Amino acid sequence: MKDLQNIDVRLTDALERELLQEAIDNQQSYAFDRAISHFFHKVVSFFNAPEVQLTPHTARTAH
């Protein structure tokens, strides 16, 4: 009977390791997906940015 309890514990430990590994993989996948999303958002916002003139003398102010 003692051997049967050890088998149950080993199965539980193995299941726990498997679940932890799955959680770690999911977390890394989520972080990677967020990083890729952030990168593409920056690229799109760069191309959609309005053109700005860099010379200050071209700016006109209303007085």
N, CA, C and O atoms as a Maestro MAE file, in Angstrom:
{
 s_m_m2io_version
 :::
 2.0.0
}

f_m_ct {
 s_m_title
 :::
 protein
 m_atom[252] {
  # First column is atom index #
  i_m_mmod_type
  r_m_x_coord
  r_m_y_coord
  r_m_z_coord
  i_m_residue_number
  s_m_chain_name
  s_m_pdb_residue_name
  s_m_pdb_atom_name
  i_m_atomic_number
  :::
  1 25 0.822 -1.191 0.000 1 A "MET " " N  " 7
  2 3 0.000 0.000 0.000 1 A "MET " " CA " 6
  3 2 0.871 1.263 0.000 1 A "MET " " C  " 6
  4 15 0.493 2.281 -0.580 1 A "MET " " O  " 8
  5 25 2.022 1.193 0.644 2 A "LYS " " N  " 7
  6 3 2.910 2.336 0.690 2 A "LYS " " CA " 6
  7 2 3.442 2.660 -0.707 2 A "LYS " " C  " 6
  8 15 3.593 3.833 -1.048 2 A "LYS " " O  " 8
  9 25 3.727 1.644 -1.513 3 A "ASP " " N  " 7
  10 3 4.200 1.885 -2.878 3 A "ASP " " CA " 6
  11 2 3.135 2.575 -3.717 3 A "ASP " " C  " 6
  12 15 3.471 3.425 -4.543 3 A "ASP " " O  " 8
  13 25 1.890 2.246 -3.539 4 A "LEU " " N  " 7
  14 3 0.803 2.860 -4.276 4 A "LEU " " CA " 6
  15 2 0.704 4.345 -3.944 4 A "LEU " " C  " 6
  16 15 0.443 5.154 -4.835 4 A "LEU " " O  " 8
  17 25 0.901 4.715 -2.707 5 A "GLN " " N  " 7
  18 3 0.861 6.127 -2.323 5 A "GLN " " CA " 6
  19 2 2.023 6.888 -2.970 5 A "GLN " " C  " 6
  20 15 1.852 8.034 -3.387 5 A "GLN " " O  " 8
  21 25 3.186 6.274 -3.057 6 A "ASN " " N  " 7
  22 3 4.326 6.928 -3.698 6 A "ASN " " CA " 6
  23 2 4.065 7.165 -5.184 6 A "ASN " " C  " 6
  24 15 4.471 8.186 -5.739 6 A "ASN " " O  " 8
  25 25 3.387 6.216 -5.821 7 A "ILE " " N  " 7
  26 3 3.055 6.373 -7.234 7 A "ILE " " CA " 6
  27 2 2.103 7.554 -7.404 7 A "ILE " " C  " 6
  28 15 2.263 8.342 -8.337 7 A "ILE " " O  " 8
  29 25 1.120 7.687 -6.523 8 A "ASP " " N  " 7
  30 3 0.187 8.805 -6.590 8 A "ASP " " CA " 6
  31 2 0.924 10.132 -6.425 8 A "ASP " " C  " 6
  32 15 0.623 11.102 -7.121 8 A "ASP " " O  " 8
  33 25 1.885 10.176 -5.511 9 A "VAL " " N  " 7
  34 3 2.641 11.393 -5.287 9 A "VAL " " CA " 6
  35 2 3.487 11.712 -6.511 9 A "VAL " " C  " 6
  36 15 3.582 12.875 -6.903 9 A "VAL " " O  " 8
  37 25 4.085 10.736 -7.102 10 A "ARG " " N  " 7
  38 3 4.898 10.958 -8.296 10 A "ARG " " CA " 6
  39 2 4.045 11.458 -9.452 10 A "ARG " " C  " 6
  40 15 4.452 12.358 -10.188 10 A "ARG " " O  " 8
  41 25 2.869 10.877 -9.608 11 A "LEU " " N  " 7
  42 3 1.979 11.353 -10.657 11 A "LEU " " CA " 6
  43 2 1.563 12.795 -10.388 11 A "LEU " " C  " 6
  44 15 1.487 13.605 -11.312 11 A "LEU " " O  " 8
  45 25 1.297 13.112 -9.141 12 A "THR " " N  " 7
  46 3 0.917 14.471 -8.786 12 A "THR " " CA " 6
  47 2 2.070 15.426 -9.030 12 A "THR " " C  " 6
  48 15 1.861 16.517 -9.560 12 A "THR " " O  " 8
  49 25 3.272 15.046 -8.658 13 A "ASP " " N  " 7
  50 3 4.442 15.893 -8.905 13 A "ASP " " CA " 6
  51 2 4.677 16.083 -10.404 13 A "ASP " " C  " 6
  52 15 4.980 17.184 -10.863 13 A "ASP " " O  " 8
  53 25 4.534 15.009 -11.143 14 A "ALA " " N  " 7
  54 3 4.721 15.101 -12.591 14 A "ALA " " CA " 6
  55 2 3.657 16.011 -13.207 14 A "ALA " " C  " 6
  56 15 3.954 16.812 -14.094 14 A "ALA " " O  " 8
  57 25 2.437 15.884 -12.740 15 A "LEU " " N  " 7
  58 3 1.370 16.731 -13.244 15 A "LEU " " CA " 6
  59 2 1.630 18.190 -12.878 15 A "LEU " " C  " 6
  60 15 1.414 19.090 -13.689 15 A "LEU " " O  " 8
  61 25 2.094 18.413 -11.657 16 A "GLU " " N  " 7
  62 3 2.411 19.775 -11.227 16 A "GLU " " CA " 6
  63 2 3.530 20.367 -12.089 16 A "GLU " " C  " 6
  64 15 3.440 21.522 -12.505 16 A "GLU " " O  " 8
  65 25 4.567 19.598 -12.357 17 A "ARG " " N  " 7
  66 3 5.659 20.078 -13.214 17 A "ARG " " CA " 6
  67 2 5.146 20.397 -14.618 17 A "ARG " " C  " 6
  68 15 5.519 21.406 -15.217 17 A "ARG " " O  " 8
  69 25 4.290 19.522 -15.126 18 A "GLU " " N  " 7
  70 3 3.732 19.737 -16.464 18 A "GLU " " CA " 6
  71 2 2.889 21.011 -16.507 18 A "GLU " " C  " 6
  72 15 2.985 21.794 -17.453 18 A "GLU " " O  " 8
  73 25 2.068 21.212 -15.488 19 A "LEU " " N  " 7
  74 3 1.230 22.405 -15.447 19 A "LEU " " CA " 6
  75 2 2.066 23.671 -15.282 19 A "LEU " " C  " 6
  76 15 1.773 24.695 -15.899 19 A "LEU " " O  " 8
  77 25 3.098 23.604 -14.459 20 A "LEU " " N  " 7
  78 3 3.982 24.760 -14.293 20 A "LEU " " CA " 6
  79 2 4.710 25.078 -15.596 20 A "LEU " " C  " 6
  80 15 4.834 26.244 -15.970 20 A "LEU " " O  " 8
  81 25 5.183 24.061 -16.276 21 A "GLN " " N  " 7
  82 3 5.861 24.277 -17.552 21 A "GLN " " CA " 6
  83 2 4.910 24.879 -18.573 21 A "GLN " " C  " 6
  84 15 5.295 25.762 -19.339 21 A "GLN " " O  " 8
  85 25 3.680 24.411 -18.588 22 A "GLU " " N  " 7
  86 3 2.686 24.962 -19.503 22 A "GLU " " CA " 6
  87 2 2.399 26.431 -19.175 22 A "GLU " " C  " 6
  88 15 2.258 27.257 -20.078 22 A "GLU " " O  " 8
  89 25 2.314 26.747 -17.897 23 A "ALA " " N  " 7
  90 3 2.089 28.137 -17.487 23 A "ALA " " CA " 6
  91 2 3.265 29.027 -17.891 23 A "ALA " " C  " 6
  92 15 3.063 30.148 -18.357 23 A "ALA " " O  " 8
  93 25 4.475 28.538 -17.716 24 A "ILE " " N  " 7
  94 3 5.670 29.305 -18.105 24 A "ILE " " CA " 6
  95 2 5.682 29.523 -19.613 24 A "ILE " " C  " 6
  96 15 5.965 30.628 -20.076 24 A "ILE " " O  " 8
  97 25 5.380 28.488 -20.376 25 A "ASP " " N  " 7
  98 3 5.346 28.615 -21.836 25 A "ASP " " CA " 6
  99 2 4.293 29.627 -22.271 25 A "ASP " " C  " 6
  100 15 4.535 30.442 -23.161 25 A "ASP " " O  " 8
  101 25 3.122 29.570 -21.638 26 A "ASN " " N  " 7
  102 3 2.057 30.517 -21.988 26 A "ASN " " CA " 6
  103 2 2.453 31.942 -21.646 26 A "ASN " " C  " 6
  104 15 2.164 32.868 -22.403 26 A "ASN " " O  " 8
  105 25 3.108 32.120 -20.517 27 A "GLN " " N  " 7
  106 3 3.534 33.457 -20.118 27 A "GLN " " CA " 6
  107 2 4.577 34.005 -21.086 27 A "GLN " " C  " 6
  108 15 4.514 35.174 -21.466 27 A "GLN " " O  " 8
  109 25 5.529 33.176 -21.485 28 A "GLN " " N  " 7
  110 3 6.550 33.617 -22.435 28 A "GLN " " CA " 6
  111 2 5.929 33.914 -23.790 28 A "GLN " " C  " 6
  112 15 6.321 34.873 -24.456 28 A "GLN " " O  " 8
  113 25 4.979 33.112 -24.198 29 A "SER " " N  " 7
  114 3 4.299 33.337 -25.466 29 A "SER " " CA " 6
  115 2 3.529 34.655 -25.422 29 A "SER " " C  " 6
  116 15 3.547 35.415 -26.390 29 A "SER " " O  " 8
  117 25 2.855 34.928 -24.309 30 A "TYR " " N  " 7
  118 3 2.103 36.171 -24.148 30 A "TYR " " CA " 6
  119 2 3.050 37.372 -24.199 30 A "TYR " " C  " 6
  120 15 2.755 38.367 -24.861 30 A "TYR " " O  " 8
  121 25 4.178 37.281 -23.507 31 A "ALA " " N  " 7
  122 3 5.146 38.378 -23.505 31 A "ALA " " CA " 6
  123 2 5.688 38.613 -24.905 31 A "ALA " " C  " 6
  124 15 5.855 39.762 -25.314 31 A "ALA " " O  " 8
  125 25 5.963 37.562 -25.637 32 A "PHE " " N  " 7
  126 3 6.458 37.685 -27.004 32 A "PHE " " CA " 6
  127 2 5.398 38.324 -27.898 32 A "PHE " " C  " 6
  128 15 5.706 39.205 -28.701 32 A "PHE " " O  " 8
  129 25 4.146 37.877 -27.758 33 A "ASP " " N  " 7
  130 3 3.058 38.444 -28.548 33 A "ASP " " CA " 6
  131 2 2.880 39.930 -28.255 33 A "ASP " " C  " 6
  132 15 2.639 40.715 -29.171 33 A "ASP " " O  " 8
  133 25 2.996 40.324 -26.990 34 A "ARG " " N  " 7
  134 3 2.873 41.736 -26.613 34 A "ARG " " CA " 6
  135 2 4.021 42.555 -27.211 34 A "ARG " " C  " 6
  136 15 3.810 43.667 -27.695 34 A "ARG " " O  " 8
  137 25 5.223 42.002 -27.175 35 A "ALA " " N  " 7
  138 3 6.376 42.713 -27.722 35 A "ALA " " CA " 6
  139 2 6.227 42.909 -29.228 35 A "ALA " " C  " 6
  140 15 6.514 43.991 -29.742 35 A "ALA " " O  " 8
  141 25 5.787 41.890 -29.930 36 A "ILE " " N  " 7
  142 3 5.569 41.993 -31.376 36 A "ILE " " CA " 6
  143 2 4.472 43.009 -31.668 36 A "ILE " " C  " 6
  144 15 4.609 43.823 -32.581 36 A "ILE " " O  " 8
  145 25 3.400 42.968 -30.911 37 A "SER " " N  " 7
  146 3 2.304 43.915 -31.091 37 A "SER " " CA " 6
  147 2 2.778 45.349 -30.867 37 A "SER " " C  " 6
  148 15 2.442 46.250 -31.636 37 A "SER " " O  " 8
  149 25 3.550 45.548 -29.825 38 A "HIS " " N  " 7
  150 3 4.076 46.882 -29.518 38 A "HIS " " CA " 6
  151 2 4.997 47.362 -30.643 38 A "HIS " " C  " 6
  152 15 4.946 48.528 -31.034 38 A "HIS " " O  " 8
  153 25 5.826 46.478 -31.153 39 A "PHE " " N  " 7
  154 3 6.732 46.819 -32.245 39 A "PHE " " CA " 6
  155 2 5.956 47.258 -33.482 39 A "PHE " " C  " 6
  156 15 6.264 48.294 -34.071 39 A "PHE " " O  " 8
  157 25 4.945 46.473 -33.883 40 A "PHE " " N  " 7
  158 3 4.175 46.824 -35.071 40 A "PHE " " CA " 6
  159 2 3.386 48.105 -34.855 40 A "PHE " " C  " 6
  160 15 3.215 48.888 -35.789 40 A "PHE " " O  " 8
  161 25 2.910 48.327 -33.655 41 A "HIS " " N  " 7
  162 3 2.207 49.576 -33.351 41 A "HIS " " CA " 6
  163 2 3.142 50.769 -33.543 41 A "HIS " " C  " 6
  164 15 2.741 51.790 -34.102 41 A "HIS " " O  " 8
  165 25 4.380 50.643 -33.083 42 A "LYS " " N  " 7
  166 3 5.358 51.718 -33.269 42 A "LYS " " CA " 6
  167 2 5.654 51.948 -34.747 42 A "LYS " " C  " 6
  168 15 5.739 53.092 -35.193 42 A "LYS " " O  " 8
  169 25 5.808 50.878 -35.500 43 A "VAL " " N  " 7
  170 3 6.095 51.004 -36.931 43 A "VAL " " CA " 6
  171 2 4.931 51.704 -37.636 43 A "VAL " " C  " 6
  172 15 5.147 52.615 -38.435 43 A "VAL " " O  " 8
  173 25 3.713 51.286 -37.345 44 A "VAL " " N  " 7
  174 3 2.539 51.889 -37.982 44 A "VAL " " CA " 6
  175 2 2.408 53.352 -37.576 44 A "VAL " " C  " 6
  176 15 2.120 54.202 -38.419 44 A "VAL " " O  " 8
  177 25 2.616 53.657 -36.297 45 A "SER " " N  " 7
  178 3 2.494 55.043 -35.861 45 A "SER " " CA " 6
  179 2 3.592 55.909 -36.478 45 A "SER " " C  " 6
  180 15 3.380 57.099 -36.714 45 A "SER " " O  " 8
  181 25 4.745 55.334 -36.738 46 A "PHE " " N  " 7
  182 3 5.822 56.080 -37.401 46 A "PHE " " CA " 6
  183 2 5.408 56.490 -38.809 46 A "PHE " " C  " 6
  184 15 5.621 57.634 -39.212 46 A "PHE " " O  " 8
  185 25 4.822 55.567 -39.553 47 A "PHE " " N  " 7
  186 3 4.424 55.863 -40.916 47 A "PHE " " CA " 6
  187 2 3.170 56.728 -40.986 47 A "PHE " " C  " 6
  188 15 2.941 57.399 -41.992 47 A "PHE " " O  " 8
  189 25 2.357 56.722 -39.935 48 A "ASN " " N  " 7
  190 3 1.153 57.536 -39.910 48 A "ASN " " CA " 6
  191 2 1.383 58.895 -39.259 48 A "ASN " " C  " 6
  192 15 0.458 59.705 -39.196 48 A "ASN " " O  " 8
  193 25 2.587 59.160 -38.775 49 A "ALA " " N  " 7
  194 3 2.869 60.421 -38.091 49 A "ALA " " CA " 6
  195 2 2.773 61.581 -39.077 49 A "ALA " " C  " 6
  196 15 3.216 61.468 -40.220 49 A "ALA " " O  " 8
  197 25 2.193 62.698 -38.629 50 A "PRO " " N  " 7
  198 3 2.128 63.853 -39.519 50 A "PRO " " CA " 6
  199 2 3.522 64.434 -39.742 50 A "PRO " " C  " 6
  200 15 4.388 64.363 -38.870 50 A "PRO " " O  " 8
  201 25 3.714 64.998 -40.904 51 A "GLU " " N  " 7
  202 3 5.010 65.595 -41.214 51 A "GLU " " CA " 6
  203 2 5.149 66.895 -40.434 51 A "GLU " " C  " 6
  204 15 4.218 67.697 -40.371 51 A "GLU " " O  " 8
  205 25 6.304 67.092 -39.851 52 A "VAL " " N  " 7
  206 3 6.567 68.284 -39.053 52 A "VAL " " CA " 6
  207 2 7.747 69.008 -39.670 52 A "VAL " " C  " 6
  208 15 8.766 68.391 -39.982 52 A "VAL " " O  " 8
  209 25 7.615 70.316 -39.849 53 A "GLN " " N  " 7
  210 3 8.730 71.095 -40.369 53 A "GLN " " CA " 6
  211 2 9.673 71.392 -39.211 53 A "GLN " " C  " 6
  212 15 9.236 71.810 -38.139 53 A "GLN " " O  " 8
  213 25 10.950 71.179 -39.426 54 A "LEU " " N  " 7
  214 3 11.918 71.309 -38.355 54 A "LEU " " CA " 6
  215 2 12.484 72.714 -38.224 54 A "LEU " " C  " 6
  216 15 13.129 73.020 -37.221 54 A "LEU " " O  " 8
  217 25 12.260 73.575 -39.206 55 A "THR " " N  " 7
  218 3 12.826 74.923 -39.128 55 A "THR " " CA " 6
  219 2 11.850 75.846 -38.406 55 A "THR " " C  " 6
  220 15 10.698 75.957 -38.826 55 A "THR " " O  " 8
  221 25 12.273 76.510 -37.336 56 A "PRO " " N  " 7
  222 3 11.338 77.319 -36.531 56 A "PRO " " CA " 6
  223 2 10.867 78.580 -37.248 56 A "PRO " " C  " 6
  224 15 9.791 79.080 -36.919 56 A "PRO " " O  " 8
  225 25 11.607 79.116 -38.201 57 A "HIS " " N  " 7
  226 3 11.187 80.351 -38.861 57 A "HIS " " CA " 6
  227 2 10.009 80.180 -39.796 57 A "HIS " " C  " 6
  228 15 9.429 81.167 -40.248 57 A "HIS " " O  " 8
  229 25 9.646 78.935 -40.095 58 A "THR " " N  " 7
  230 3 8.496 78.712 -40.968 58 A "THR " " CA " 6
  231 2 7.186 78.700 -40.193 58 A "THR " " C  " 6
  232 15 6.111 78.763 -40.788 58 A "THR " " O  " 8
  233 25 7.271 78.622 -38.890 59 A "ALA " " N  " 7
  234 3 6.054 78.601 -38.086 59 A "ALA " " CA " 6
  235 2 5.498 80.022 -37.988 59 A "ALA " " C  " 6
  236 15 6.246 80.978 -37.781 59 A "ALA " " O  " 8
  237 25 4.190 80.149 -38.137 60 A "ARG " " N  " 7
  238 3 3.562 81.463 -38.048 60 A "ARG " " CA " 6
  239 2 2.634 81.476 -36.841 60 A "ARG " " C  " 6
  240 15 1.905 80.516 -36.588 60 A "ARG " " O  " 8
  241 25 2.674 82.571 -36.110 61 A "THR " " N  " 7
  242 3 1.807 82.708 -34.947 61 A "THR " " CA " 6
  243 2 0.840 83.847 -35.187 61 A "THR " " C  " 6
  244 15 1.183 84.821 -35.856 61 A "THR " " O  " 8
  245 25 -0.340 83.740 -34.664 62 A "ALA " " N  " 7
  246 3 -1.338 84.789 -34.807 62 A "ALA " " CA " 6
  247 2 -1.183 85.790 -33.665 62 A "ALA " " C  " 6
  248 15 -1.138 85.410 -32.495 62 A "ALA " " O  " 8
  249 25 -1.101 87.093 -34.024 63 A "HIS " " N  " 7
  250 3 -1.006 88.139 -32.998 63 A "HIS " " CA " 6
  251 2 -2.185 89.030 -33.075 63 A "HIS " " C  " 6
  252 15 -2.296 89.976 -32.296 63 A "HIS " " O  " 8
  :::
 }
 m_bond[251] {
  # First column is bond index #
  i_m_from
  i_m_to
  i_m_order
  :::
  1 1 2 1
  2 2 3 1
  3 3 4 2
  4 3 5 1
  5 5 6 1
  6 6 7 1
  7 7 8 2
  8 7 9 1
  9 9 10 1
  10 10 11 1
  11 11 12 2
  12 11 13 1
  13 13 14 1
  14 14 15 1
  15 15 16 2
  16 15 17 1
  17 17 18 1
  18 18 19 1
  19 19 20 2
  20 19 21 1
  21 21 22 1
  22 22 23 1
  23 23 24 2
  24 23 25 1
  25 25 26 1
  26 26 27 1
  27 27 28 2
  28 27 29 1
  29 29 30 1
  30 30 31 1
  31 31 32 2
  32 31 33 1
  33 33 34 1
  34 34 35 1
  35 35 36 2
  36 35 37 1
  37 37 38 1
  38 38 39 1
  39 39 40 2
  40 39 41 1
  41 41 42 1
  42 42 43 1
  43 43 44 2
  44 43 45 1
  45 45 46 1
  46 46 47 1
  47 47 48 2
  48 47 49 1
  49 49 50 1
  50 50 51 1
  51 51 52 2
  52 51 53 1
  53 53 54 1
  54 54 55 1
  55 55 56 2
  56 55 57 1
  57 57 58 1
  58 58 59 1
  59 59 60 2
  60 59 61 1
  61 61 62 1
  62 62 63 1
  63 63 64 2
  64 63 65 1
  65 65 66 1
  66 66 67 1
  67 67 68 2
  68 67 69 1
  69 69 70 1
  70 70 71 1
  71 71 72 2
  72 71 73 1
  73 73 74 1
  74 74 75 1
  75 75 76 2
  76 75 77 1
  77 77 78 1
  78 78 79 1
  79 79 80 2
  80 79 81 1
  81 81 82 1
  82 82 83 1
  83 83 84 2
  84 83 85 1
  85 85 86 1
  86 86 87 1
  87 87 88 2
  88 87 89 1
  89 89 90 1
  90 90 91 1
  91 91 92 2
  92 91 93 1
  93 93 94 1
  94 94 95 1
  95 95 96 2
  96 95 97 1
  97 97 98 1
  98 98 99 1
  99 99 100 2
  100 99 101 1
  101 101 102 1
  102 102 103 1
  103 103 104 2
  104 103 105 1
  105 105 106 1
  106 106 107 1
  107 107 108 2
  108 107 109 1
  109 109 110 1
  110 110 111 1
  111 111 112 2
  112 111 113 1
  113 113 114 1
  114 114 115 1
  115 115 116 2
  116 115 117 1
  117 117 118 1
  118 118 119 1
  119 119 120 2
  120 119 121 1
  121 121 122 1
  122 122 123 1
  123 123 124 2
  124 123 125 1
  125 125 126 1
  126 126 127 1
  127 127 128 2
  128 127 129 1
  129 129 130 1
  130 130 131 1
  131 131 132 2
  132 131 133 1
  133 133 134 1
  134 134 135 1
  135 135 136 2
  136 135 137 1
  137 137 138 1
  138 138 139 1
  139 139 140 2
  140 139 141 1
  141 141 142 1
  142 142 143 1
  143 143 144 2
  144 143 145 1
  145 145 146 1
  146 146 147 1
  147 147 148 2
  148 147 149 1
  149 149 150 1
  150 150 151 1
  151 151 152 2
  152 151 153 1
  153 153 154 1
  154 154 155 1
  155 155 156 2
  156 155 157 1
  157 157 158 1
  158 158 159 1
  159 159 160 2
  160 159 161 1
  161 161 162 1
  162 162 163 1
  163 163 164 2
  164 163 165 1
  165 165 166 1
  166 166 167 1
  167 167 168 2
  168 167 169 1
  169 169 170 1
  170 170 171 1
  171 171 172 2
  172 171 173 1
  173 173 174 1
  174 174 175 1
  175 175 176 2
  176 175 177 1
  177 177 178 1
  178 178 179 1
  179 179 180 2
  180 179 181 1
  181 181 182 1
  182 182 183 1
  183 183 184 2
  184 183 185 1
  185 185 186 1
  186 186 187 1
  187 187 188 2
  188 187 189 1
  189 189 190 1
  190 190 191 1
  191 191 192 2
  192 191 193 1
  193 193 194 1
  194 194 195 1
  195 195 196 2
  196 195 197 1
  197 197 198 1
  198 198 199 1
  199 199 200 2
  200 199 201 1
  201 201 202 1
  202 202 203 1
  203 203 204 2
  204 203 205 1
  205 205 206 1
  206 206 207 1
  207 207 208 2
  208 207 209 1
  209 209 210 1
  210 210 211 1
  211 211 212 2
  212 211 213 1
  213 213 214 1
  214 214 215 1
  215 215 216 2
  216 215 217 1
  217 217 218 1
  218 218 219 1
  219 219 220 2
  220 219 221 1
  221 221 222 1
  222 222 223 1
  223 223 224 2
  224 223 225 1
  225 225 226 1
  226 226 227 1
  227 227 228 2
  228 227 229 1
  229 229 230 1
  230 230 231 1
  231 231 232 2
  232 231 233 1
  233 233 234 1
  234 234 235 1
  235 235 236 2
  236 235 237 1
  237 237 238 1
  238 238 239 1
  239 239 240 2
  240 239 241 1
  241 241 242 1
  242 242 243 1
  243 243 244 2
  244 243 245 1
  245 245 246 1
  246 246 247 1
  247 247 248 2
  248 247 249 1
  249 249 250 1
  250 250 251 1
  251 251 252 2
  :::
 }
}
